[in-house]
Amino acid sequence: MDELTDRDRAVLALEARAWRTPGAKEAAIREQLGLAPVRYYQLLNGLLDRPEALAHDPVLVNRLRRLREARRARR
């Protein structure tokens, strides 16, 4: 089993936070991770399919998987 990298854990931690203002999350993505928001969401989407991410934070990963599936079903 592969382990999550520090960046993987940071992506999940950032996603778990509540954001009060529009644009705050995108600013945090750039400042804290040094990533463009598009790349961040690509990484996050890939993490949702990894069993290591599920083991690390099952509540968050399952919630995000449900949201992703709901968006796909609406298409």
Buried (B, 14 or more C-beta within 10 A) or exposed (E): EEEBEEEBBBBBEBBEEEEEEEEEBEEBBEEEBEBEBEEBBEBBEEBBEBEBBBEBBEEBBEEBBEEBEEEEEEE
